Amino acid sequence: MASSSCDFVIAGGGTAGLVLASRLTEDGSQSVLVIEAGADQSGNLQVKIPAFYAANFDGDADWNFSTKAQKDLHNRAVPLNQGRGLGGSSILNAQIWGPPTKGISDSWASLGNDGWNWDSLRHFHDMSYTYPSVPESSWKTLGLRSWPEQKDSNPGPITTSFPNATHPIRVAWAETLAKLGYPMSKDPPVKDRENIHVLTNATAERVIFEEGSTKAIGLQYRHNSSTTTVIARKEVIICSGAIQSPKLLELSGIGNREILAQHGIETIVDLCGVGEGLQDHLAVDIGFEAEALERGTLPQDGSRMPFNEQLPINLPSPSGHQQLRMLLEQNRPKQDDLPDRELARASAFYRVAEKALLDPASPSEVYRTSLGHNPFESDPVNGERTLNPLPGTYLTLVGILAHPTSRGNVHIQSANASVAPVIDPKYLSNPVDIEVFAEHVLYLQSLASSPPLSGLLKQPLRPSRAISYMADLEAAKEYIRIRAVSMWHPAGTCAMMPAEMGGVVDNHLRVHGVENLRVVDASVIPVLPPANLQSAVYAVAERAACLIKSQYGLK
Ligand SMILES: Cc1cc2nc3c(=O)[nH]c(=O)nc-3n(C[C@H](O)[C@H](O)[C@H](O)COP(=O)(O)OP(=O)(O)OC[C@H]3O[C@@H](n4cnc5c(N)ncnc54)[C@H](O)[C@@H]3O)c2cc1C
């Protein structure tokens, strides 16, 4: 077993891992090694163009995970694609940017994480991205009431923009802007630094500890069919994502003692929260046939197009709130069902969800439109994975459950690092979720019947599949059970919370009971924001870099 050394070893060159590597190497005296299991896909055009994101599914850039059969989804196993390659899930994702709400950011602090609230995180959101400047004349067409001036924005490395390229006019618009010299998003020039080392196609297998202690001193990884170690002079930082960071901890002897014993792994630290608290956003779509649209506005060939609008919304009717209050009370985690530590964690999460769901100013669902219909999900009736596009033009409305109360887990099923873990999100296991979701999915039909949208859709409404005609809440629930899919936002499996509440890392993202070991990625996010996850992951990684730099006095 050969070995080398550097200051920081990062296990996982994904979204969070690369932010950390980039920030830590701003100090030229520090050396960082990134170990990434996948390849460098930066030359792959399908990775760079948002509309192609699903084209990478099932290939080399995808771990191609699938959940355990989900009882409340008619025993379906749900595909849970995750990015495998430099950039991690950001190389697969649809590049939608949606920073979290203030309420959810503040809830992270309420779970015992000092310093993790909206006021303190806002700076780290700003550090990660720059928003586009939008002239007032365009606010209306973009659905904006107002837009801050760009001079108020920090120049973060990720340049966000509004969707384009779906209509010839928008294409021309983007080309015109480029010709006029407006900047396009560029990768920050980090790759050429001498103190950053990136090893692709290398899989981290376990953290190495000082003999007889709980101090992490390095990482064992597999590269080119041989096993190698690297010594971390300062820290090992696990950034392997919400599905595989808990796996790496368990393989290293950190986790629930009973689970480790089942696989013959010696316990270094008994930490029962590892792999627990798994949460994810479920989504359901209904495609409606469209009419009276100019040729070219919607795709004629049925291909899937990028999402173009996102609208967070609360429950449609006030009577829904009364029922919701009762439902929430009836389904609180109960002492009889759970051991003490699990009850503490489940109750803390539930309180956050209750507050968010009952807050009329907070969205309980996020709605989206997508041009075209959605042929790539499995057919709920015959299970076929790829459906033929339907002739005609379609607009798909998508509903995403913003605050799931159900929690699941992910654990190893073998001590062999090459074996995938068992992923059990327990989708909809808390009855609150299906009730809230069904009400919103029914509301999608009301939205489609409301002007001016109704004027663009064939009336009476003609959904893309017969099964999506929904008469009532019960029909909507059935539709959800056969059709809901993951939005690919797994989080919470190494939650930032005190150990006595079932947390895995402290508010500096250090693993409880271990020296020189941190986790920095979606797994530490204790409660999902109601929107897409990546902006929260970037902010977490930016903050982690700041905490680490300050601990070691780095530039
Ligand atoms: C298909 C898809 C679409 C999405 N769309 C959006 C969207 O439009 N907007 C949005 O905001 N969010 C979206 N997301 C979510 C977002 O991309 C993720 O939440 C975010 O990228 C997670 O970042 P991370 O750093 O936690 O993990 P990742 O970015 O997944 O990084 C983990 C990295 O660790 C590597 N790794 C794992 N195990 C090992 C090991 N043992 N050794 C070495 N390397 C290892 C992986 O290969 C990967 O590169 C999407 C996600 C997916 C999968």
The ligand as a MOL file (V3000), in Angstrom:
LIG
                    3D

  0  0  0     0  0            999 V3000
M  V30 BEGIN CTAB
M  V30 COUNTS 53 58 0 0 0
M  V30 BEGIN ATOM
M  V30 1 C -30.6700 14.4210 -12.0060 0
M  V30 2 C -30.5350 15.5390 -11.0100 0
M  V30 3 C -31.1350 16.7660 -11.2800 0
M  V30 4 C -31.0120 17.8000 -10.3480 0
M  V30 5 N -31.5050 19.0360 -10.6800 0
M  V30 6 C -31.2620 20.0710 -9.8580 0
M  V30 7 C -31.5840 21.3880 -10.2500 0
M  V30 8 O -32.0210 21.6300 -11.3750 0
M  V30 9 N -31.3760 22.3870 -9.3560 0
M  V30 10 C -30.8590 22.1570 -8.1110 0
M  V30 11 O -30.7420 23.1020 -7.3320 0
M  V30 12 N -30.5050 20.9210 -7.7190 0
M  V30 13 C -30.6720 19.8840 -8.5750 0
M  V30 14 N -30.2530 18.6370 -8.2160 0
M  V30 15 C -29.6840 18.4440 -6.8680 0
M  V30 16 C -28.2380 18.9150 -6.7370 0
M  V30 17 O -27.5190 18.6890 -7.9340 0
M  V30 18 C -27.5860 18.1730 -5.5690 0
M  V30 19 O -28.3460 18.3980 -4.4020 0
M  V30 20 C -26.1540 18.6040 -5.2820 0
M  V30 21 O -25.4060 18.6110 -6.4690 0
M  V30 22 C -25.5390 17.6700 -4.2480 0
M  V30 23 O -24.2040 18.0470 -3.9960 0
M  V30 24 P -23.2720 17.1710 -3.0500 0
M  V30 25 O -21.9620 17.8570 -3.0050 0
M  V30 26 O -23.9760 16.8860 -1.7960 0
M  V30 27 O -23.1280 15.7530 -3.7860 0
M  V30 28 P -22.6230 15.4230 -5.2560 0
M  V30 29 O -22.5660 16.6470 -6.0850 0
M  V30 30 O -23.4690 14.3100 -5.7510 0
M  V30 31 O -21.1140 14.9370 -5.0480 0
M  V30 32 C -20.7480 13.7220 -4.4820 0
M  V30 33 C -19.4950 13.2550 -5.2150 0
M  V30 34 O -18.8560 12.2340 -4.4810 0
M  V30 35 C -18.4160 11.2290 -5.3700 0
M  V30 36 N -18.2690 10.0100 -4.5710 0
M  V30 37 C -19.2330 9.2950 -3.9410 0
M  V30 38 N -18.6920 8.2820 -3.2490 0
M  V30 39 C -17.3480 8.3620 -3.4350 0
M  V30 40 C -16.2570 7.6050 -2.9650 0
M  V30 41 N -16.4100 6.5440 -2.1430 0
M  V30 42 N -15.0010 7.9500 -3.3680 0
M  V30 43 C -14.7930 9.0220 -4.1870 0
M  V30 44 N -15.8140 9.7660 -4.6570 0
M  V30 45 C -17.0750 9.4500 -4.2700 0
M  V30 46 C -19.4930 11.1820 -6.4220 0
M  V30 47 O -19.0580 10.5580 -7.6000 0
M  V30 48 C -19.7920 12.6560 -6.6030 0
M  V30 49 O -18.9380 13.2340 -7.5470 0
M  V30 50 C -30.3350 17.5890 -9.1200 0
M  V30 51 C -29.7260 16.3590 -8.8560 0
M  V30 52 C -29.8110 15.3380 -9.8010 0
M  V30 53 C -29.1320 14.0340 -9.5070 0
M  V30 END ATOM
M  V30 BEGIN BOND
M  V30 1 1 1 2
M  V30 2 1 2 3
M  V30 3 2 2 52
M  V30 4 2 3 4
M  V30 5 1 4 5
M  V30 6 1 4 50
M  V30 7 2 5 6
M  V30 8 1 6 7
M  V30 9 1 6 13
M  V30 10 2 7 8
M  V30 11 1 7 9
M  V30 12 1 9 10
M  V30 13 2 10 11
M  V30 14 1 10 12
M  V30 15 2 12 13
M  V30 16 1 13 14
M  V30 17 1 14 15
M  V30 18 1 14 50
M  V30 19 1 15 16
M  V30 20 1 16 17
M  V30 21 1 16 18
M  V30 22 1 18 19
M  V30 23 1 18 20
M  V30 24 1 20 21
M  V30 25 1 20 22
M  V30 26 1 22 23
M  V30 27 1 23 24
M  V30 28 2 24 25
M  V30 29 1 24 26
M  V30 30 1 24 27
M  V30 31 1 27 28
M  V30 32 2 28 29
M  V30 33 1 28 30
M  V30 34 1 28 31
M  V30 35 1 31 32
M  V30 36 1 32 33
M  V30 37 1 33 34
M  V30 38 1 33 48
M  V30 39 1 34 35
M  V30 40 1 35 36
M  V30 41 1 35 46
M  V30 42 1 36 37
M  V30 43 1 36 45
M  V30 44 2 37 38
M  V30 45 1 38 39
M  V30 46 1 39 40
M  V30 47 2 39 45
M  V30 48 1 40 41
M  V30 49 2 40 42
M  V30 50 1 42 43
M  V30 51 2 43 44
M  V30 52 1 44 45
M  V30 53 1 46 47
M  V30 54 1 46 48
M  V30 55 1 48 49
M  V30 56 2 50 51
M  V30 57 1 51 52
M  V30 58 1 52 53
M  V30 END BOND
M  V30 END CTAB
M  END
